[in-house]
Structure formats: structure tokens, C-alpha cells
Amino acid sequence: MAIPDWILQLGYDGLDRGVVPDFIVRLAIRALLRQRLREIDHGSLEVNHAMKMAWIEGVKRRTTIADVPEKANEQHYEVSTKFILSTLGPWAKYSSCLFPTGNETLEEAEVLMLESYCQKAQLQDGQDVLDLGCGWGSLSLYLAQKYPKSRITGLSNSSTQKAHIDATAKSLGLTNLNIITADVNTHDFQETTRFDRILSIEMFEHMKNYQVLLQKISTWLKFTDSLLFIHIFCHRMTPYHFEDTEDKEGGDKTNWMAKNFFSGGTMPSHDLLLYFQDDLTLVRSWYLSGAHYSKTLEAWLKLQDQNGEAGLQELQADAKAKGQDPIEGVKAFYRFRVFYMACSELFNFNRGEE
């Protein structure tokens, strides 16, 4: 049974004011996760597979690689850098970290995941490397330091992310790192610019037409011995869209996650890239339990709370600088808390196996 919209709206208003206890928020999140699983389960393997194939064909018919890239900036990537960094580990890795024992510090978990990328992507010093969707530069900066003879390029949709990475690179004396601000829908590299390795960390979840995207990426790789490495979060079986829509009567049927944090977003399935091999061939895949991401998010939530007073003031100041009422900064602060909790519960659902 679905949770009535009016109850959800009352809850969302309370979340924006930070007055709903965390244990209630988490119970509600788990109920919504169970509701989502009911929605994507059509009753049999036969029907579920047919629905997946229809979903894939629909994605291939889309006219754009990414639907609303500007929303990703608004919701994540051009939120106050100072605030975001106050919630992340020292490498500013805004994606899942690796906790093999469960007792690692956040910094240790960041480095362990970054090292796993180097191993899986078979990186070597002296290569031309593209970090596609480079975020606040955790991977780009790590690779530029680890491989001083390599030429590292980072591509991000956000000008504020570039400003942060450029300033950090300058402070570290790095000269082998170039950050580009561009929309993957329209950006292309000159024919003289090709890469030995392309790594993309949790960017594909903002994309839609994987066929067009992978075709474009294939033209950026060198002709021999080149590799693309992709880190995605995913559902174990079923891809779905995060939809932000209204019903015909004008009532708000909006999915909270889509509206506030993931407009135009996609939940891939673990096998999804098998269906997009026209231009690139899948050589190897790996699976990690969602428990790693849950631990990452709980660490971010803890840091947000530890730095809460300064973070709240920063978001209020950021809202005012953008011509908004400072109350929007308060809403943003509490929405990020809920976002971190919601994602932690999502990835830890069914013991991290969902």
C-alpha cells in the first residue's frame, strides 16, 4: 500500500525544518524503498525481463545523452563548495568509498577505492587519462600526484568545481592536470586529443542515452590498448528512472529524491552495460556490496553534523549571495542530511545486496 501524498507532503515540510527525528526519517525511507521494490517488480522473471528490454529500447530512443545537466549543478555540484567539503573526507571523494574490514577511517576508505580504480583500469605512469565527470577532483588530483609523468584531464559540468580543483592543484604544485568545464551533451575533443584511459566515477547515473554516450566516448580513446573504466551504483536487476512529475490535476506527485537531488537521474541495473556494446566491448565487471556506500554516507552525515553550525551559516550565506531568502539555505542543510540518510538506507537495504 502506497503512502498517501498528503502524508508525504507533511513529512517533507517537517524535513525542511529539521524537526523530524532521524529514527522516524529512516523508518519512512525504508517504507518508501519497499514501495519502490513493489513498483519495479512485475510478478515474474519473464515480465520483468520484458519490461527491462522495453526500458532499454526507450533509453536508446532518447535524443539527448543527459536530460537536465543544469539540475545536477543546482542540486549538487554548484552548492557551496565550502559546505560540501565540510561533509566529505580529505580527498573530497563524492562517491562510494571502500571499507574491506568495516573499521577503516573515511580517509583510508577513500584511498582504498581510488587505488582500486588504478588497479582495475590498469593505470601506468605516462598515460593520457580522462576523468569524465570529475566532481571536486578526488580522482584527478590523486592520479596527478600518483602518476607525475601522466597527463590528466578532468571534465566537469561545474565551474565552481573547476575553480576548487585548479586552486588545489596550484597549491600542490601540480602541472600535469587540466580541468575542463563542459556539457557532455555537446562537448567534443579535438582529433589530436585522445586518451589511453578514461575513468568515469558515478557520472553515468546522471545520463540517459548510454548508446550515444558510449559512442562518443569511443572516439576519445586511442586506437590500441585503451580502456574505459566505469564506476556506477546500481540495482541488482532492474534499471529505472528518477522521475519528477506532476499529475494531470496539478497535484504534486514529485519523487522527493528526483525533485531535490536527482532530477533526470537513472538507477542502472548491474548488467545494463551489456546491452550497449555497439562501440565498446565489456571486458570485465565487478560487484561491491552496497554496504560500502552506506558506511561512506554515514561518515558524511557524521561530518555534516560535526560541522553543522558552520555548514548552516555557509548555506544561508550562499542562498543570500544567489538572491534567495536565507531560509532556502536552512532547507538545503536539512535536505542534505536527509539525502545522506536516504542514500545510506538505499544502499544498505537487504544487507547491501539489493
ABEGO torsion letter per residue (X at the ends): XBBBAAAAAAAAAAAAAGABBAAAAAAAAAAAAAAAAAAABAGBAAAAAAAAAAAAAAAAABABABABAAAAAAAAAABBAAAAAAABBAAGBBBBBBBAAGABBAAAAAAAAAAAAAAAAGBBBGBBBBBBGAEAGAAAAAAAAABAABBBBBBBABAAAAAAAAAAAAAAGBAABBBBBBBAAABBBBAABBBABBBBBGAAAABABAAAAAAAAAAABBABGBBBBBBBBBBAABBBBBBBBBBAAGBBABBAAAAAAABGBBBBBAAAAAABAAABBBABBBBBBAAAAAAAAAAAAAAAAAAAAAAAAAAAAAAAAAGBBAAAAAAAAAAAAAAAAAAAAAAABGGGAX
